[in-house]
Amino acid sequence: MTDMNNLSTLRVLHIIKAVLSILVALFVLLIFGGSGLLVATQDLKNNELPFNPGALMASVGVFLAIAIAITRVLNFLAAKYMREERHHTFIMIVSIINCFSGILGILLGIFTIIEIQREHVKELFTEKWV
């Protein structure tokens, strides 16, 4: 009888989180980019500002969208590596990063860390790639 693990369930949850991150990135681009363009196109009567607030909002939106895109790629890679049962440390790092991204990320990160640290799961990662 083989030991049971939850790697396949966690793999699916990492994919779901990555897809939801795509939607969040699009929403962030829409809100910040749209607001930035709206503010940038208005004729500002008071030119005392040392910066363009529209450009600042658009820049923040682009920065957030890029950060979300990076975490999305990391989640897809973690799901791929879970299926292949390799790169134990990478999966652990992605789980820690997920803990900083909302309630779904916290839950997914904690449960992934707990599952990855079990002895029979660690053996799966070392048996195949040693």
N, C-alpha and C positions, 0 to 999 in steps of 0.2 A: 504494500500500500504506500503510495507516495504522499508526501506532505502537501497539504493544500496551502495555496497562497492567493493573495488578492491582486496580483500584478496585472492581470487582464482587466479587472474592474478599474484599477487606478489608471491604466493606460487609456481606457475609454474616457474617464473623467478628465484626464489631461487634454485629450483631443477636444472634448466639449468646452473646457476652459479656454483653449486656444481659439475656438470658433467664436465664443462669446467675446473674447478680446478683440477679434476682428470687428465685431459690431460696435464695441465701445470705442475703438480707434476711429471708426467712421463717424460716430456721434460726436466725438471730441473735435474732429476736423470740421464737421458741419457747424457746430456751435461756435468754436473759437474762430475758425476761418471766416464764417459768415458774419460774425460780430465784428471781426477785424476789418473785413471789407466794407461793412456798413459804416463803421466809424471813420475809416480812412477816406471814404468818398464824400463825407459831409464837409461842407465848407465851414471851417473853424474860424470864427470871428476873432477869437482871442488867441493870437499866435505867441503867447508867452510860454507855452510848454516847450521844454527842451527836447522833447521826443514826440513821435507820432503814436498816440495810444492805439490806433488801429493796427499799426505794424507790430506793436508790443503784444497785443492780443493774438494776432496771427502767428507770431513767433512762438508764443507759449503753446498754442494749439499744435503747431508742427512738432515742437519738442516733445510734447506729451504723446502725440501719435507715434513718433519714432520710438519712444521708450516702450509703449504698449506693443508695437510691432516686434521689438526685440524679444520681449517676454513671450509673445505668441510663438515666435520661431523656437525659442528655448523649450516651450511646452510641447511643441510637435516633435522636437528631437528627443525629449525625455520619453514621450510615448513610444517612439521608434526604438529607443534603447531598452525600454522595458520589455518590448516584444522580443528583442534579440537577446535579452538578459546579459547586457554588458554595460560598461561605463557606470558603475555603481556610484562613484564620487560625483559624476556629472548630474545624475538623477537627484542625489542628495542636495547639491547646490541649487538646482532648479526648484526643489521643494522649499528650500529656505527663502529663495526669492519670491515664491508664490505666497509665502506667509505675509508679505508686505502689500498684497494686492486685494484687499477686501475680504469679506467673509468667506466667499467660495474659495479664494486662494488660501486663506488661513486653514480652513478645514482640509482642503486637498493637500496642502503642505504638511500638516501635522500627521494625517493618516498615511501619507507616503513615507514620511520619515520613520514612523512606527513600523510600517511593513518592511521597509528596506533594511532596518536594523535587526530583524529577526535572523537567527542563526541559519535556519534552513533556506532562507532567501539569499543570504550572503553566500552560502555554499553554491547556489545555482549560478551566481555571477562568477565565482572563482573556478568552478569545475569546467565551464565551457571555454574559458579564455586564458587558462594558464599554460 
